[in-house]
């Protein structure tokens, strides 16, 4: 059975285009969510994933409609593959029911793992540099434990000056305001090295 999933970010956007395309693709049921890309709660997707059975095919409009981030998407698809459930994206070269589609997915998975390792290495390099400057690493006051590693990665990427704040926030799957907050709490002077196409000062 083909089961569709559609999502828009706000209630001002319409699901009609996605739903129509999913129906044309042969979906017998379609689940719909209204949630931002980074929002954790997606009740319709959770219900859908719980109802899928071996042999089913999950059909989506685009990959970014389902995953909150590349890592999250890879984890989701990996779970589907182990359950013998296919994934078909109507606007991406992803169809895990075919050998070529599985190859493309494996490339995505490799890129996600590479990105994770790269962030870890940069975080470690940032801690080493901080210790060399005489500042002991650790969680700043008021920062949740789960945010510590993300904040360290944010500092490292920001100090490298290779990415703008928008790109860093997207890479770490956080809001730009959260990025600014993390940087301030780690004692980073915000805005000094921001690229011209980014907001120079925090909102």
N, C-alpha and C positions, 0 to 999 in steps of 0.2 A: 504494500500500500504506500502511495505517495502522500505525505503529510507536509503542508506548507507552514512557514513561519514568516510573519511580516512585523516590522517595527518601524515606528517613527519617533523622533526625539521629543516633539511637543504636540499638544492637542491642536495647534494651529495647522499642522501638517496633515495631509490626507494619506490614508492607507490604500486608497482605491487602485492606484497604479500597480502597487506590489501585489495586491489581492487578485487583480485581473490577470496578471502575468502568471501567478501561481495556479490559478484555475486553468489557464490555457496549457500549463505544463502537466495537467492531469491530477492535481491534488484533490483528494477526496475530503480532506478536512484542512482548515487553515486556522492557526492560532495567531493572535494579534496582541502586541504590546505597545504602549506609549511610554517610553522611557528614554532618557539621555544615554549616549554611548557609554559613559563611564559609570552609570548607575548600576548598583549591584542587584537590586530587586527587579526581577522580570518574571512575574507570576505566570504569565502565559507560556513562556519558554520553559520554566520549571515543570509546569503541568505537561507540556508536550514531551519533554525528555523522559518523564515518568511513564508515559503511555506508549512510547515507541517500542516495537518488538523486533526481534531478529527477522531480517528480510525486508523491513520497511526502508523507505528512502525519505530523508528529510530534505525538503526543497526550500531554498531561500532566494531572495532577490539578489543580494550581494553579501559577501562575507562580513562586511562591517555592520550588517543588520543583526548579526548573531553574537559575535565576540566583543567583549569590552576592550580587549587588547590582543595583540598577536599571541601572547602566552596563553591567555584565556581561551582563545579560539583553538589553538593547538591542543590544549587539554580537552576541550569539548569534543573535537573531532576524533582525538585518540580514544576517548571513551566510546564514541559511536562505532569506531572500527572494531574495538574489542567485543562489542555487542552484536557484531554482524549487521550493523545499520549503515546504509549508504548516506552520503551527503552530496547534494547537487546544488551548485550555485548557478543561477541563470545568467549572471553577468561576470563571472570569473571562470578561469579554466580549472574548476574544481568539480570532479565527479568521482567520488571514491568507489563507485561501482565499476570503474574501468581501471586498467593497469596504468594508463597515462595519468589519470586523475590522482591515483594514489601516489605516483611519482612526484607530481606537483605538490601534493600535501606534504610529503616527506621533505621536500625542499623548504617549505614553509617552516616545518618543525625544526630543521637544522638551523635556519636563520634565527628562529626564536631562541634556541639554545645558545647560539653564538652571541646574540645580543645580551642574554642573561650573564654569560661568562664575561663579556666585555665590561658590563656595568660592574660586576664583582671585582674585576681586576682594577678598574679605575677607582672604585671605592677604596680598595686596599692601598692603592697608590696615594690617594688623597689622605688617608690616615697616616701613612708613612711620612708624607710631606708635612702634615700638621705636627706630628711628633718632633720632626726635625726643627720646626719653628718654635718648639717649646710648648705647644699646646697639646694636652692629653686628650685623646678622643674619648667620646662617651656621649650619653644622651643628655641633651640640654634640658634644663628644668622646664617642665610643662609639656614635653614632647612624648607622645605615646610610644611604648616600646616597639610596636609594629611599624612605626614610621621612621625609626632610626636609620635603617639601611637605605631607605628611599631618600632621606634627607642627605646622607653622606654621598650618595650617588649624584644627587642634585648639585651639591657643592662642587664635586669633582668635575662634572660636565660643564658647569657654569664657569669655573676657573680656567678650563681649557680654551674657552672663547671660540670653539669651533661651531657651536650651535647657538642659535638665538633662544630666548626664553620660551617662545611658543613651541619650538622644536623639542626643547628639553622636557617641557611639561607633557607634550604628546608622547615622547619616548618613555617617560616614566608613568604614563597613564594617570596624571594628576591635573587638577585645575591650576591655572597660572597663579591664582591668588595663593593656593597652597604652596606652590613652588617658592613664591616670594617669602611666605611665612617660614618655610624650612630654611631658606638662605639666611634670613635675619636671625633665626634662633642659633644658627651655626656661626654667627659673627661675620657674615659675608656682606660687603658693601654692595647693596643692590642697585642696579641701574648703570653703574660706571662703565661696564663693558658690553651693555646690551646692543644688539645690532639695530640699524636704523629702521628696519621693517618691524621691529618689536616695540612694545611699549617701553619707553625709557625708564619711567618711574612706576612704582606699583600703583594699582588702581585704588 
